[in-house]
Amino acid sequence: MIEIRHLRKVFDDDTIPLKDIDVTINDGDVISIIGPSGTGKSTLLRCINMLTEPTEGSIIVDGQDITEKGCNLNEVRKKMGMVFQSFNLFGHLTIIENIMNPQITLLGRSRQEAYDKAMYLLQQVGLASKVFNYPEELSGGQQQRIAIARTLAMDPDIILFDEPTSALDPSMIGEVQSVIKMLAKSGRTMMIVTHEMDFARKISNRILFMYDGYIYEEGTPKQIFEHPQREITKKFIQRLSSLTYKIDSLDFDVEAMSDELNAYGEKLLIEAERLSKLMLAFEEICINNIAANTDVPDILVKVEYSEKLDILTMLICYKGEKFDIFSSASKLFQDLLAEPTTDAKQSDITADPMGYEHVISIRFRWTEEEE
C-alpha cells in the first residue's frame, strides 16, 4: 500500500506542478492517471519513487515514510520499477545484457539466474529472438517491451509507467499496450500516466484525473468516463471523446481533418475502414453538396465514438437549402448508405439556439461478421 499525504512540489523556477496531493493506492490497484498536459502527472510518479524529491508531504510505502531522512531508497526502489517514455536502454549492451545486468548488480543474482529470468521475460513479451540484438536494431515498440521486461526482471511489487507509448509511432502503440494489459492481470500494483483514454478505461480499476496540481476527481473508469461529477472533468472527457469541426469557408482543410481523424482513430482503436467510410460520407455531404451550393457555408460537424456500443457517429448540422442524402449522384456514397452496417437519418431542426435548420446523422457499425 502507498499512502500519499499533502504532497507538494515546487521547482526552483517557482513552478508548482503538485500543490496538495492526497491519495491511497491499495495493493493490486491498476490506476491510470489522466489530465491535461502540465498538471503534474509525471511529477507525481517521479516523486513516488523519489527520482524527484518532494518539497512537502509524505509518501508511505508499506508503512515506511520514504521522504524521511535516513530512508534507504535503494531498498525501496527494489520494490518499485519504473518504465519511462524514452526506454532508457543501454545502447552498448545487447538486449539480454540490458536485462541481466541490473539483476546481477542490484539483486546479487548469479549470471545463470539472471539469464534464465531474462529469457523467460523475453518470451513473455514476444522478443526471445532478439536476445543478441542491440537496442538501435529494434523498433520503438520493441525497445519499450524490452524496457518493461527489464523492469519485471527486478520482481517489483509496484510498477510506474510514465506515458509508456507517447514516444512511439502509432503503429507500435498496440504491441506495448498488449504487454501492459497482460501485466494488469498479474496482481501487481500499477500506476500509469497516459493520454490513451480507451486504454486507460479498459485496463484500470481506478482513474485519477489531475488538474492544476491536484487530484481533481477520482473513481472507477465507468464513473469518470461516463458520469464525471465535476465540470472540468466533464469538459476534458468530452473533448477527448469527440471531434468538432466548423465549416464556414469554401477553403476548409479536408486533409487536416483527415489527419486528425486518423489520429483520433488510432487512440481509440477504431478500424481504418470505418474512418475511411466516414471521410467519404463527409466529403460527399459537406464539401460536394452543402458547401458547394452556397457562397458562405455554415456547417457544424461532430464525430463521436461510443466504445460501449462500438459505433462511430457523424452528426452534421447546417443552414440553408436542404440536401437529401439519398439523392446524391455518387454511386460510391449510395453503396455506402446501402450497407447494413451504415445507419443514416436526416431531418429538420425546429428550434436550435445556433440557428441550424437541418441535421444529418450517420452511424458506422463494424462489419456483420464482427457483430
MIGURO-600032 format. One record per residue (C-alpha): residue number from 1; residue in three letters; x, y, z. Coordinates in nm, 2 decimals, decimal comma, padded with zeros to 4 digits. Example, Ala and Ser with C-alpha at 12.3 -4.5 7.8 and 13.67 -1.06 7.14 Angstrom:
# MIGURO-600032
<pt n="1" res="ALA" x="01,23" y="-00,45" z="00,78"/>
<pt n="2" res="SER" x="01,37" y="-00,11" z="00,71"/>
This chain:
# MIGURO-600032
<pt n="1" res="MET" x="00,00" y="00,00" z="00,00"/>
<pt n="2" res="ILE" x="00,11" y="00,35" z="-00,08"/>
<pt n="3" res="GLU" x="-00,03" y="00,65" z="00,12"/>
<pt n="4" res="ILE" x="00,04" y="01,00" z="-00,01"/>
<pt n="5" res="ARG" x="-00,04" y="01,28" z="00,22"/>
<pt n="6" res="HIS" x="-00,03" y="01,66" z="00,14"/>
<pt n="7" res="LEU" x="00,24" y="01,61" z="-00,13"/>
<pt n="8" res="ARG" x="00,37" y="01,93" z="-00,27"/>
<pt n="9" res="LYS" x="00,65" y="02,00" z="-00,52"/>
<pt n="10" res="VAL" x="00,79" y="02,35" z="-00,60"/>
<pt n="11" res="PHE" x="01,07" y="02,37" z="-00,85"/>
<pt n="12" res="ASP" x="01,35" y="02,63" z="-00,85"/>
<pt n="13" res="ASP" x="01,17" y="02,84" z="-01,11"/>
<pt n="14" res="ASP" x="00,87" y="02,86" z="-00,87"/>
<pt n="15" res="THR" x="00,67" y="02,62" z="-01,09"/>
<pt n="16" res="ILE" x="00,43" y="02,42" z="-00,87"/>
<pt n="17" res="PRO" x="00,33" y="02,10" z="-01,05"/>
<pt n="18" res="LEU" x="00,20" y="01,94" z="-00,73"/>
<pt n="19" res="LYS" x="00,00" y="02,16" z="-00,49"/>
<pt n="20" res="ASP" x="-00,17" y="01,92" z="-00,24"/>
<pt n="21" res="ILE" x="-00,19" y="01,55" z="-00,33"/>
<pt n="22" res="ASP" x="-00,38" y="01,31" z="-00,10"/>
<pt n="23" res="VAL" x="-00,44" y="00,96" z="-00,22"/>
<pt n="24" res="THR" x="-00,41" y="00,59" z="-00,11"/>
<pt n="25" res="ILE" x="-00,30" y="00,33" z="-00,36"/>
<pt n="26" res="ASN" x="-00,41" y="-00,02" z="-00,25"/>
<pt n="27" res="ASP" x="-00,22" y="-00,34" z="-00,32"/>
<pt n="28" res="GLY" x="-00,32" y="-00,47" z="-00,67"/>
<pt n="29" res="ASP" x="-00,47" y="-00,14" z="-00,79"/>
<pt n="30" res="VAL" x="-00,42" y="-00,06" z="-01,16"/>
<pt n="31" res="ILE" x="-00,45" y="00,32" z="-01,17"/>
<pt n="32" res="SER" x="-00,45" y="00,54" z="-01,47"/>
<pt n="33" res="ILE" x="-00,36" y="00,90" z="-01,42"/>
<pt n="34" res="ILE" x="-00,51" y="01,13" z="-01,68"/>
<pt n="35" res="GLY" x="-00,55" y="01,50" z="-01,73"/>
<pt n="36" res="PRO" x="-00,43" y="01,79" z="-01,94"/>
<pt n="37" res="SER" x="-00,05" y="01,83" z="-02,00"/>
<pt n="38" res="GLY" x="00,14" y="02,02" z="-01,73"/>
<pt n="39" res="THR" x="-00,09" y="01,92" z="-01,44"/>
<pt n="40" res="GLY" x="00,18" y="01,72" z="-01,25"/>
<pt n="41" res="LYS" x="00,11" y="01,36" z="-01,36"/>
<pt n="42" res="SER" x="00,47" y="01,27" z="-01,44"/>
<pt n="43" res="THR" x="00,60" y="01,46" z="-01,14"/>
<pt n="44" res="LEU" x="00,37" y="01,26" z="-00,91"/>
<pt n="45" res="LEU" x="00,52" y="00,93" z="-01,04"/>
<pt n="46" res="ARG" x="00,88" y="01,06" z="-01,01"/>
<pt n="47" res="CYS" x="00,81" y="01,17" z="-00,65"/>
<pt n="48" res="ILE" x="00,66" y="00,83" z="-00,56"/>
<pt n="49" res="ASN" x="00,99" y="00,66" z="-00,64"/>
<pt n="50" res="MET" x="01,19" y="00,97" z="-00,52"/>
<pt n="51" res="LEU" x="01,36" y="01,05" z="-00,85"/>
<pt n="52" res="THR" x="01,21" y="01,39" z="-00,78"/>
<pt n="53" res="GLU" x="01,23" y="01,50" z="-00,41"/>
<pt n="54" res="PRO" x="00,90" y="01,64" z="-00,28"/>
<pt n="55" res="THR" x="00,90" y="01,99" z="-00,12"/>
<pt n="56" res="GLU" x="00,65" y="01,89" z="00,14"/>
<pt n="57" res="GLY" x="00,43" y="01,60" z="00,24"/>
<pt n="58" res="SER" x="00,49" y="01,23" z="00,30"/>
<pt n="59" res="ILE" x="00,49" y="00,91" z="00,09"/>
<pt n="60" res="ILE" x="00,44" y="00,60" z="00,30"/>
<pt n="61" res="VAL" x="00,52" y="00,27" z="00,13"/>
<pt n="62" res="ASP" x="00,42" y="-00,04" z="00,33"/>
<pt n="63" res="GLY" x="00,43" y="00,16" z="00,65"/>
<pt n="64" res="GLN" x="00,76" y="00,34" z="00,58"/>
<pt n="65" res="ASP" x="00,78" y="00,71" z="00,50"/>
<pt n="66" res="ILE" x="01,03" y="00,72" z="00,22"/>
<pt n="67" res="THR" x="01,06" y="01,10" z="00,23"/>
<pt n="68" res="GLU" x="01,23" y="01,09" z="00,58"/>
<pt n="69" res="LYS" x="01,60" y="01,13" z="00,61"/>
<pt n="70" res="GLY" x="01,78" y="00,81" z="00,66"/>
<pt n="71" res="CYS" x="01,54" y="00,61" z="00,44"/>
<pt n="72" res="ASN" x="01,73" y="00,35" z="00,23"/>
<pt n="73" res="LEU" x="01,59" y="00,45" z="-00,11"/>
<pt n="74" res="ASN" x="01,78" y="00,17" z="-00,29"/>
<pt n="75" res="GLU" x="01,59" y="-00,09" z="-00,09"/>
<pt n="76" res="VAL" x="01,26" y="00,09" z="-00,16"/>
<pt n="77" res="ARG" x="01,33" y="00,11" z="-00,53"/>
<pt n="78" res="LYS" x="01,38" y="-00,27" z="-00,54"/>
<pt n="79" res="LYS" x="01,01" y="-00,29" z="-00,47"/>
<pt n="80" res="MET" x="00,92" y="-00,03" z="-00,73"/>
<pt n="81" res="GLY" x="01,00" y="-00,04" z="-01,10"/>
<pt n="82" res="MET" x="00,96" y="00,25" z="-01,35"/>
<pt n="83" res="VAL" x="00,91" y="00,24" z="-01,72"/>
<pt n="84" res="PHE" x="00,99" y="00,57" z="-01,89"/>
<pt n="85" res="GLN" x="00,88" y="00,74" z="-02,22"/>
<pt n="86" res="SER" x="01,23" y="00,71" z="-02,37"/>
<pt n="87" res="PHE" x="01,31" y="00,34" z="-02,29"/>
<pt n="88" res="ASN" x="01,64" y="00,42" z="-02,12"/>
<pt n="89" res="LEU" x="01,82" y="00,11" z="-02,25"/>
<pt n="90" res="PHE" x="02,20" y="00,10" z="-02,27"/>
<pt n="91" res="GLY" x="02,29" y="00,12" z="-02,63"/>
<pt n="92" res="HIS" x="02,63" y="-00,05" z="-02,59"/>
<pt n="93" res="LEU" x="02,47" y="-00,36" z="-02,43"/>
<pt n="94" res="THR" x="02,28" y="-00,64" z="-02,61"/>
<pt n="95" res="ILE" x="01,92" y="-00,69" z="-02,52"/>
<pt n="96" res="ILE" x="02,00" y="-00,99" z="-02,29"/>
<pt n="97" res="GLU" x="02,27" y="-00,78" z="-02,11"/>
<pt n="98" res="ASN" x="02,03" y="-00,49" z="-02,06"/>
<pt n="99" res="ILE" x="01,80" y="-00,73" z="-01,87"/>
<pt n="100" res="MET" x="02,07" y="-00,93" z="-01,69"/>
<pt n="101" res="ASN" x="02,30" y="-00,66" z="-01,56"/>
<pt n="102" res="PRO" x="02,06" y="-00,49" z="-01,31"/>
<pt n="103" res="GLN" x="01,97" y="-00,83" z="-01,17"/>
<pt n="104" res="ILE" x="02,33" y="-00,91" z="-01,11"/>
<pt n="105" res="THR" x="02,45" y="-00,57" z="-00,97"/>
<pt n="106" res="LEU" x="02,14" y="-00,48" z="-00,77"/>
<pt n="107" res="LEU" x="01,98" y="-00,81" z="-00,66"/>
<pt n="108" res="GLY" x="02,30" y="-01,02" z="-00,64"/>
<pt n="109" res="ARG" x="02,18" y="-01,30" z="-00,87"/>
<pt n="110" res="SER" x="02,42" y="-01,53" z="-01,05"/>
<pt n="111" res="ARG" x="02,47" y="-01,49" z="-01,42"/>
<pt n="112" res="GLN" x="02,27" y="-01,81" z="-01,48"/>
<pt n="113" res="GLU" x="01,98" y="-01,70" z="-01,27"/>
<pt n="114" res="ALA" x="01,98" y="-01,36" z="-01,44"/>
<pt n="115" res="TYR" x="01,99" y="-01,52" z="-01,78"/>
<pt n="116" res="ASP" x="01,71" y="-01,76" z="-01,71"/>
<pt n="117" res="LYS" x="01,49" y="-01,48" z="-01,58"/>
<pt n="118" res="ALA" x="01,57" y="-01,26" z="-01,88"/>
<pt n="119" res="MET" x="01,49" y="-01,54" z="-02,13"/>
<pt n="120" res="TYR" x="01,16" y="-01,62" z="-01,96"/>
<pt n="121" res="LEU" x="01,06" y="-01,25" z="-01,97"/>
<pt n="122" res="LEU" x="01,17" y="-01,20" z="-02,33"/>
<pt n="123" res="GLN" x="00,94" y="-01,49" z="-02,42"/>
<pt n="124" res="GLN" x="00,66" y="-01,33" z="-02,22"/>
<pt n="125" res="VAL" x="00,69" y="-01,00" z="-02,42"/>
<pt n="126" res="GLY" x="00,74" y="-01,19" z="-02,75"/>
<pt n="127" res="LEU" x="01,10" y="-01,09" z="-02,82"/>
<pt n="128" res="ALA" x="01,30" y="-01,40" z="-02,74"/>
<pt n="129" res="SER" x="01,45" y="-01,39" z="-03,09"/>
<pt n="130" res="LYS" x="01,62" y="-01,05" z="-03,02"/>
<pt n="131" res="VAL" x="01,85" y="-01,17" z="-02,74"/>
<pt n="132" res="PHE" x="02,17" y="-01,07" z="-02,90"/>
<pt n="133" res="ASN" x="02,05" y="-00,76" z="-03,09"/>
<pt n="134" res="TYR" x="02,14" y="-00,41" z="-02,97"/>
<pt n="135" res="PRO" x="01,86" y="-00,15" z="-02,89"/>
<pt n="136" res="GLU" x="01,92" y="00,05" z="-03,21"/>
<pt n="137" res="GLU" x="01,84" y="-00,25" z="-03,41"/>
<pt n="138" res="LEU" x="01,49" y="-00,27" z="-03,27"/>
<pt n="139" res="SER" x="01,17" y="-00,06" z="-03,33"/>
<pt n="140" res="GLY" x="01,05" y="00,18" z="-03,07"/>
<pt n="141" res="GLY" x="00,77" y="-00,06" z="-02,97"/>
<pt n="142" res="GLN" x="01,02" y="-00,34" z="-02,93"/>
<pt n="143" res="GLN" x="01,25" y="-00,13" z="-02,72"/>
<pt n="144" res="GLN" x="00,97" y="-00,04" z="-02,49"/>
<pt n="145" res="ARG" x="00,88" y="-00,40" z="-02,45"/>
<pt n="146" res="ILE" x="01,24" y="-00,47" z="-02,36"/>
<pt n="147" res="ALA" x="01,23" y="-00,19" z="-02,10"/>
<pt n="148" res="ILE" x="00,92" y="-00,35" z="-01,95"/>
<pt n="149" res="ALA" x="01,09" y="-00,69" z="-01,94"/>
<pt n="150" res="ARG" x="01,40" y="-00,53" z="-01,77"/>
<pt n="151" res="THR" x="01,17" y="-00,37" z="-01,50"/>
<pt n="152" res="LEU" x="00,99" y="-00,70" z="-01,44"/>
<pt n="153" res="ALA" x="01,32" y="-00,88" z="-01,40"/>
<pt n="154" res="MET" x="01,37" y="-00,70" z="-01,07"/>
<pt n="155" res="ASP" x="01,04" y="-00,85" z="-00,94"/>
<pt n="156" res="PRO" x="00,89" y="-00,52" z="-00,83"/>
<pt n="157" res="ASP" x="00,57" y="-00,51" z="-00,63"/>
<pt n="158" res="ILE" x="00,48" y="-00,17" z="-00,78"/>
<pt n="159" res="ILE" x="00,53" y="-00,06" z="-01,14"/>
<pt n="160" res="LEU" x="00,51" y="00,30" z="-01,25"/>
<pt n="161" res="PHE" x="00,46" y="00,38" z="-01,62"/>
<pt n="162" res="ASP" x="00,53" y="00,73" z="-01,73"/>
<pt n="163" res="GLU" x="00,34" y="00,77" z="-02,07"/>
<pt n="164" res="PRO" x="00,49" y="00,44" z="-02,20"/>
<pt n="165" res="THR" x="00,35" y="00,49" z="-02,55"/>
<pt n="166" res="SER" x="00,39" y="00,86" z="-02,61"/>
<pt n="167" res="ALA" x="00,73" y="00,83" z="-02,79"/>
<pt n="168" res="LEU" x="00,60" y="00,56" z="-03,02"/>
<pt n="169" res="ASP" x="00,48" y="00,56" z="-03,38"/>
<pt n="170" res="PRO" x="00,10" y="00,49" z="-03,37"/>
<pt n="171" res="SER" x="00,15" y="00,16" z="-03,54"/>
<pt n="172" res="MET" x="00,36" y="00,04" z="-03,24"/>
<pt n="173" res="ILE" x="00,13" y="00,15" z="-02,96"/>
<pt n="174" res="GLY" x="-00,08" y="-00,16" z="-02,96"/>
<pt n="175" res="GLU" x="00,20" y="-00,40" z="-02,90"/>
<pt n="176" res="VAL" x="00,31" y="-00,22" z="-02,59"/>
<pt n="177" res="GLN" x="-00,04" y="-00,18" z="-02,46"/>
<pt n="178" res="SER" x="-00,09" y="-00,56" z="-02,50"/>
<pt n="179" res="VAL" x="00,21" y="-00,63" z="-02,27"/>
<pt n="180" res="ILE" x="00,08" y="-00,39" z="-02,01"/>
<pt n="181" res="LYS" x="-00,27" y="-00,54" z="-02,03"/>
<pt n="182" res="MET" x="-00,11" y="-00,88" z="-01,96"/>
<pt n="183" res="LEU" x="00,07" y="-00,74" z="-01,65"/>
<pt n="184" res="ALA" x="-00,25" y="-00,58" z="-01,52"/>
<pt n="185" res="LYS" x="-00,39" y="-00,94" z="-01,47"/>
<pt n="186" res="SER" x="-00,08" y="-01,04" z="-01,26"/>
<pt n="187" res="GLY" x="-00,19" y="-00,87" z="-00,94"/>
<pt n="188" res="ARG" x="00,09" y="-00,62" z="-00,93"/>
<pt n="189" res="THR" x="00,02" y="-00,26" z="-00,82"/>
<pt n="190" res="MET" x="00,05" y="-00,04" z="-01,13"/>
<pt n="191" res="MET" x="00,02" y="00,34" z="-01,19"/>
<pt n="192" res="ILE" x="00,01" y="00,46" z="-01,55"/>
<pt n="193" res="VAL" x="00,03" y="00,81" z="-01,68"/>
<pt n="194" res="THR" x="-00,14" y="00,80" z="-02,02"/>
<pt n="195" res="HIS" x="-00,32" y="01,01" z="-02,28"/>
<pt n="196" res="GLU" x="-00,47" y="00,70" z="-02,43"/>
<pt n="197" res="MET" x="-00,82" y="00,72" z="-02,28"/>
<pt n="198" res="ASP" x="-00,96" y="00,39" z="-02,43"/>
<pt n="199" res="PHE" x="-00,65" y="00,21" z="-02,30"/>
<pt n="200" res="ALA" x="-00,70" y="00,37" z="-01,95"/>
<pt n="201" res="ARG" x="-01,06" y="00,27" z="-01,95"/>
<pt n="202" res="LYS" x="-01,00" y="-00,09" z="-02,04"/>
<pt n="203" res="ILE" x="-00,70" y="-00,16" z="-01,81"/>
<pt n="204" res="SER" x="-00,77" y="00,02" z="-01,49"/>
<pt n="205" res="ASN" x="-00,98" y="-00,03" z="-01,18"/>
<pt n="206" res="ARG" x="-00,93" y="00,33" z="-01,08"/>
<pt n="207" res="ILE" x="-00,88" y="00,66" z="-01,26"/>
<pt n="208" res="LEU" x="-00,72" y="00,97" z="-01,12"/>
<pt n="209" res="PHE" x="-00,80" y="01,29" z="-01,31"/>
<pt n="210" res="MET" x="-00,54" y="01,55" z="-01,23"/>
<pt n="211" res="TYR" x="-00,58" y="01,92" z="-01,28"/>
<pt n="212" res="ASP" x="-00,38" y="02,23" z="-01,17"/>
<pt n="213" res="GLY" x="-00,16" y="02,03" z="-00,93"/>
<pt n="214" res="TYR" x="-00,45" y="01,84" z="-00,75"/>
<pt n="215" res="ILE" x="-00,63" y="01,51" z="-00,79"/>
<pt n="216" res="TYR" x="-00,94" y="01,69" z="-00,91"/>
<pt n="217" res="GLU" x="-01,16" y="01,38" z="-00,93"/>
<pt n="218" res="GLU" x="-01,12" y="01,00" z="-00,89"/>
<pt n="219" res="GLY" x="-01,33" y="00,70" z="-00,94"/>
<pt n="220" res="THR" x="-01,38" y="00,38" z="-01,14"/>
<pt n="221" res="PRO" x="-01,35" y="00,41" z="-01,52"/>
<pt n="222" res="LYS" x="-01,73" y="00,40" z="-01,56"/>
<pt n="223" res="GLN" x="-01,77" y="00,68" z="-01,31"/>
<pt n="224" res="ILE" x="-01,50" y="00,91" z="-01,47"/>
<pt n="225" res="PHE" x="-01,57" y="00,84" z="-01,83"/>
<pt n="226" res="GLU" x="-01,95" y="00,81" z="-01,82"/>
<pt n="227" res="HIS" x="-02,06" y="01,00" z="-01,51"/>
<pt n="228" res="PRO" x="-01,79" y="01,26" z="-01,42"/>
<pt n="229" res="GLN" x="-01,91" y="01,48" z="-01,14"/>
<pt n="230" res="ARG" x="-01,71" y="01,80" z="-01,18"/>
<pt n="231" res="GLU" x="-01,74" y="02,04" z="-01,47"/>
<pt n="232" res="ILE" x="-01,37" y="02,05" z="-01,57"/>
<pt n="233" res="THR" x="-01,36" y="01,67" z="-01,58"/>
<pt n="234" res="LYS" x="-01,67" y="01,66" z="-01,80"/>
<pt n="235" res="LYS" x="-01,51" y="01,91" z="-02,04"/>
<pt n="236" res="PHE" x="-01,18" y="01,71" z="-02,06"/>
<pt n="237" res="ILE" x="-01,36" y="01,38" z="-02,12"/>
<pt n="238" res="GLN" x="-01,59" y="01,53" z="-02,38"/>
<pt n="239" res="ARG" x="-01,30" y="01,69" z="-02,56"/>
<pt n="240" res="LEU" x="-01,12" y="01,36" z="-02,58"/>
<pt n="241" res="SER" x="-01,42" y="01,15" z="-02,69"/>
<pt n="242" res="SER" x="-01,54" y="01,37" z="-02,98"/>
<pt n="243" res="LEU" x="-01,42" y="01,59" z="-03,26"/>
<pt n="244" res="THR" x="-01,59" y="01,90" z="-03,37"/>
<pt n="245" res="TYR" x="-01,55" y="02,09" z="-03,70"/>
<pt n="246" res="LYS" x="-01,69" y="02,43" z="-03,81"/>
<pt n="247" res="ILE" x="-01,71" y="02,48" z="-04,18"/>
<pt n="248" res="ASP" x="-01,77" y="02,85" z="-04,27"/>
<pt n="249" res="SER" x="-01,55" y="02,88" z="-04,58"/>
<pt n="250" res="LEU" x="-01,51" y="02,70" z="-04,91"/>
<pt n="251" res="ASP" x="-01,14" y="02,67" z="-04,83"/>
<pt n="252" res="PHE" x="-01,20" y="02,42" z="-04,54"/>
<pt n="253" res="ASP" x="-00,89" y="02,20" z="-04,50"/>
<pt n="254" res="VAL" x="-01,01" y="01,84" z="-04,56"/>
<pt n="255" res="GLU" x="-00,66" y="01,69" z="-04,54"/>
<pt n="256" res="ALA" x="-00,61" y="01,84" z="-04,19"/>
<pt n="257" res="MET" x="-00,94" y="01,69" z="-04,08"/>
<pt n="258" res="SER" x="-00,85" y="01,35" z="-04,22"/>
<pt n="259" res="ASP" x="-00,51" y="01,36" z="-04,04"/>
<pt n="260" res="GLU" x="-00,68" y="01,45" z="-03,71"/>
<pt n="261" res="LEU" x="-00,95" y="01,19" z="-03,76"/>
<pt n="262" res="ASN" x="-00,69" y="00,92" z="-03,82"/>
<pt n="263" res="ALA" x="-00,50" y="01,02" z="-03,50"/>
<pt n="264" res="TYR" x="-00,83" y="01,00" z="-03,31"/>
<pt n="265" res="GLY" x="-00,90" y="00,66" z="-03,46"/>
<pt n="266" res="GLU" x="-00,55" y="00,53" z="-03,36"/>
<pt n="267" res="LYS" x="-00,61" y="00,65" z="-03,00"/>
<pt n="268" res="LEU" x="-00,95" y="00,48" z="-02,97"/>
<pt n="269" res="LEU" x="-00,85" y="00,17" z="-03,18"/>
<pt n="270" res="ILE" x="-01,11" y="00,24" z="-03,44"/>
<pt n="271" res="GLU" x="-01,07" y="00,04" z="-03,76"/>
<pt n="272" res="ALA" x="-00,93" y="00,24" z="-04,06"/>
<pt n="273" res="GLU" x="-01,21" y="00,11" z="-04,28"/>
<pt n="274" res="ARG" x="-01,47" y="00,28" z="-04,07"/>
<pt n="275" res="LEU" x="-01,27" y="00,60" z="-04,07"/>
<pt n="276" res="SER" x="-01,24" y="00,59" z="-04,45"/>
<pt n="277" res="LYS" x="-01,62" y="00,54" z="-04,48"/>
<pt n="278" res="LEU" x="-01,68" y="00,84" z="-04,25"/>
<pt n="279" res="MET" x="-01,45" y="01,06" z="-04,46"/>
<pt n="280" res="LEU" x="-01,62" y="00,95" z="-04,78"/>
<pt n="281" res="ALA" x="-01,96" y="01,05" z="-04,63"/>
<pt n="282" res="PHE" x="-01,82" y="01,38" z="-04,50"/>
<pt n="283" res="GLU" x="-01,68" y="01,49" z="-04,84"/>
<pt n="284" res="GLU" x="-01,99" y="01,39" z="-05,03"/>
<pt n="285" res="ILE" x="-02,23" y="01,56" z="-04,79"/>
<pt n="286" res="CYS" x="-02,05" y="01,86" z="-04,67"/>
<pt n="287" res="ILE" x="-01,80" y="01,95" z="-04,94"/>
<pt n="288" res="ASN" x="-01,95" y="01,83" z="-05,27"/>
<pt n="289" res="ASN" x="-02,31" y="01,93" z="-05,19"/>
<pt n="290" res="ILE" x="-02,39" y="02,15" z="-04,89"/>
<pt n="291" res="ALA" x="-02,09" y="02,38" z="-04,91"/>
<pt n="292" res="ALA" x="-02,09" y="02,37" z="-05,29"/>
<pt n="293" res="ASN" x="-02,44" y="02,51" z="-05,31"/>
<pt n="294" res="THR" x="-02,37" y="02,83" z="-05,11"/>
<pt n="295" res="ASP" x="-02,12" y="03,11" z="-05,11"/>
<pt n="296" res="VAL" x="-02,08" y="03,11" z="-04,73"/>
<pt n="297" res="PRO" x="-02,14" y="02,77" z="-04,58"/>
<pt n="298" res="ASP" x="-02,24" y="02,73" z="-04,22"/>
<pt n="299" res="ILE" x="-02,19" y="02,37" z="-04,12"/>
<pt n="300" res="LEU" x="-02,12" y="02,21" z="-03,78"/>
<pt n="301" res="VAL" x="-01,98" y="01,86" z="-03,78"/>
<pt n="302" res="LYS" x="-01,94" y="01,64" z="-03,47"/>
<pt n="303" res="VAL" x="-01,76" y="01,30" z="-03,48"/>
<pt n="304" res="GLU" x="-01,81" y="01,08" z="-03,18"/>
<pt n="305" res="TYR" x="-01,72" y="00,72" z="-03,10"/>
<pt n="306" res="SER" x="-01,90" y="00,50" z="-02,84"/>
<pt n="307" res="GLU" x="-01,67" y="00,23" z="-02,71"/>
<pt n="308" res="LYS" x="-01,96" y="00,07" z="-02,53"/>
<pt n="309" res="LEU" x="-02,17" y="00,03" z="-02,84"/>
<pt n="310" res="ASP" x="-01,88" y="00,02" z="-03,08"/>
<pt n="311" res="ILE" x="-02,04" y="00,28" z="-03,31"/>
<pt n="312" res="LEU" x="-01,87" y="00,57" z="-03,49"/>
<pt n="313" res="THR" x="-02,12" y="00,86" z="-03,54"/>
<pt n="314" res="MET" x="-02,11" y="01,17" z="-03,76"/>
<pt n="315" res="LEU" x="-02,36" y="01,45" z="-03,69"/>
<pt n="316" res="ILE" x="-02,39" y="01,73" z="-03,94"/>
<pt n="317" res="CYS" x="-02,59" y="02,04" z="-03,86"/>
<pt n="318" res="TYR" x="-02,62" y="02,31" z="-04,13"/>
<pt n="319" res="LYS" x="-02,81" y="02,61" z="-04,25"/>
<pt n="320" res="GLY" x="-02,96" y="02,69" z="-04,60"/>
<pt n="321" res="GLU" x="-03,10" y="02,47" z="-04,87"/>
<pt n="322" res="LYS" x="-03,18" y="02,11" z="-04,75"/>
<pt n="323" res="PHE" x="-02,98" y="01,83" z="-04,91"/>
<pt n="324" res="ASP" x="-03,14" y="01,49" z="-04,95"/>
<pt n="325" res="ILE" x="-02,85" y="01,24" z="-04,89"/>
<pt n="326" res="PHE" x="-03,04" y="00,97" z="-05,09"/>
<pt n="327" res="SER" x="-03,04" y="01,19" z="-05,40"/>
<pt n="328" res="SER" x="-02,66" y="01,21" z="-05,42"/>
<pt n="329" res="ALA" x="-02,52" y="01,13" z="-05,76"/>
<pt n="330" res="SER" x="-02,23" y="00,94" z="-05,61"/>
<pt n="331" res="LYS" x="-02,27" y="00,57" z="-05,66"/>
<pt n="332" res="LEU" x="-01,99" y="00,50" z="-05,41"/>
<pt n="333" res="PHE" x="-02,18" y="00,71" z="-05,15"/>
<pt n="334" res="GLN" x="-02,51" y="00,54" z="-05,23"/>
<pt n="335" res="ASP" x="-02,35" y="00,20" z="-05,20"/>
<pt n="336" res="LEU" x="-02,21" y="00,31" z="-04,86"/>
<pt n="337" res="LEU" x="-02,56" y="00,41" z="-04,74"/>
<pt n="338" res="ALA" x="-02,70" y="00,08" z="-04,85"/>
<pt n="339" res="GLU" x="-02,45" y="-00,12" z="-04,64"/>
<pt n="340" res="PRO" x="-02,62" y="-00,30" z="-04,35"/>
<pt n="341" res="THR" x="-02,37" y="-00,16" z="-04,11"/>
<pt n="342" res="THR" x="-02,45" y="00,21" z="-04,20"/>
<pt n="343" res="ASP" x="-02,75" y="00,39" z="-04,05"/>
<pt n="344" res="ALA" x="-02,84" y="00,73" z="-04,19"/>
<pt n="345" res="LYS" x="-03,11" y="00,97" z="-04,08"/>
<pt n="346" res="GLN" x="-03,19" y="01,33" z="-04,18"/>
<pt n="347" res="SER" x="-03,45" y="01,58" z="-04,05"/>
<pt n="348" res="ASP" x="-03,52" y="01,95" z="-04,00"/>
<pt n="349" res="ILE" x="-03,44" y="02,13" z="-03,67"/>
<pt n="350" res="THR" x="-03,73" y="02,32" z="-03,52"/>
<pt n="351" res="ALA" x="-03,56" y="02,52" z="-03,25"/>
<pt n="352" res="ASP" x="-03,18" y="02,54" z="-03,24"/>
<pt n="353" res="PRO" x="-03,01" y="02,83" z="-03,05"/>
<pt n="354" res="MET" x="-02,73" y="02,83" z="-03,31"/>
<pt n="355" res="GLY" x="-02,98" y="02,88" z="-03,59"/>
<pt n="356" res="TYR" x="-02,91" y="02,55" z="-03,77"/>
<pt n="357" res="GLU" x="-03,20" y="02,43" z="-03,98"/>
<pt n="358" res="HIS" x="-03,12" y="02,07" z="-04,08"/>
<pt n="359" res="VAL" x="-02,94" y="01,77" z="-03,94"/>
<pt n="360" res="ILE" x="-02,79" y="01,46" z="-04,08"/>
<pt n="361" res="SER" x="-02,68" y="01,17" z="-03,87"/>
<pt n="362" res="ILE" x="-02,48" y="00,87" z="-04,00"/>
<pt n="363" res="ARG" x="-02,37" y="00,58" z="-03,78"/>
<pt n="364" res="PHE" x="-02,10" y="00,33" z="-03,88"/>
<pt n="365" res="ARG" x="-02,10" y="00,00" z="-03,71"/>
<pt n="366" res="TRP" x="-01,85" y="-00,28" z="-03,76"/>
<pt n="367" res="THR" x="-01,89" y="-00,55" z="-04,02"/>
<pt n="368" res="GLU" x="-02,17" y="-00,80" z="-03,98"/>
<pt n="369" res="GLU" x="-01,92" y="-01,08" z="-03,93"/>
<pt n="370" res="GLU" x="-01,78" y="-00,90" z="-03,62"/>
<pt n="371" res="GLU" x="-02,12" y="-00,80" z="-03,47"/>
